[in-house]
Amino acid sequence: MVDDEVLICEQVRNLLQEIGIRAEWVSSGRQAVDQVELKWASRKYYDIILIDWRMPDMDGIETAREIRRIVGPDVTIIIIAAYEWAEIEKEPRRRGSAC
């Protein structure tokens, strides 16, 4: 999970672990990209990556794009937002592609 709100990351990780899902979190897009690169280099990967849409420096769309560049289409990336989804979809739709 990627979110700049540490408390949210810890709560979501705890909830996932309660249902038997091993989860990790980082607090920035750059940390997420770096972590994915490290795992990928050792031939490991995440099954699902949850990314907050609004983060400082590197937002969720940019983070997803960078991660997708590393892992290709084989890893599920979910962007989470507490905002109107139509706003998030504007850029990928404008470019004619998904993240």
Secondary structure, 3 states (H helix, E strand, C coil): CECCCHHHHHHHHHHHHHCCCCCCCECCHHHHHHHHHHHHHCCCCCCEEEEECCCCCCCHHHHHHHHHHHHHHHCEEEEECCCCHHHHHHHHHHHCCCC
